Amino acid sequence: MELQLALDLVNIPEAIELVKEVEDHIDIVEIGTPVVINEGLHAVKAVKEAFPNLKVLADLKIMDAAGYEVMKASEAGADIVTILGTAEDMSIKGAVEEAKKQGKKILVDMIAVKDLAGRAKEVDAMGVDYICVHTGYDLQAVGKNSFEDLQTIKSVVKNAKTAIAGGIKLDTLPEVIKVQPDLVIVGGGITGQADKKAAAAKMQQMINQG
Ligand SMILES: O=C(CO)[C@H](O)[C@H](O)COP(=O)(O)O
């Protein structure tokens, strides 16, 4: 199981400062969608250059022009690029093809997918690397989470790695670990803590104990 730190509400210098604090305790740094909107792919480039030993995920949440966008994120240094599960099959296949060409990985974000089991089976067959259940901020605000959804995809996905994102905190992490995803994505559960290093270290320890 790997731990991904999601950075959503920072600029580039703040991102670098934050990763410095927790770099020993995470596997992947996510340059979140709001950061890409504010800073562009420069944020991916800057973080990859500052931390060449960490994997960097560009959370582009691609919906169209997938091959081109995966190419641009790859050129900026992203190791993993996200596409939405609600995108057309042709877009997802295009993303996978370009990622393979570039030696990169594709994570499919299943946010807002209605037939989760059915779509997870379909995208799994398209050769994607990760399938991620995700409760976004707008549904977190009304008390939703993705723990049951994780069990759903775990029961149907045969090839891809499974991941979970959305509001995971220290107190809910044990529930996540029980279902054994390959990747746990945490934003506010680390960035919102006074002692970010301690929060990341504790999460890493819990994940390693499995
Ligand atoms: O992709 C995202 C929002 O769309 C976030 O990066 C993801 O939800 C993780 O952040 P948090 O743990 O704060 O929910």
The ligand as a Gaussian input file, in Angstrom:
#p B3LYP/6-31G(d) Opt

LIG

0 1
 O       -8.938000      15.400000      -5.924000
 C       -9.274000      15.997000      -4.921000
 C      -10.477000      16.865000      -4.912000
 O      -11.158000      16.803000      -6.128000
 C       -8.462000      15.854000      -3.657000
 O       -7.105000      15.947000      -3.977000
 C       -8.745000      14.533000      -2.967000
 O      -10.114000      14.510000      -2.610000
 C       -7.892000      14.342000      -1.710000
 O       -8.023000      15.432000      -0.842000
 P       -8.808000      15.343000       0.574000
 O       -8.152000      14.238000       1.362000
 O       -8.572000      16.713000       1.194000
 O      -10.242000      15.056000       0.262000

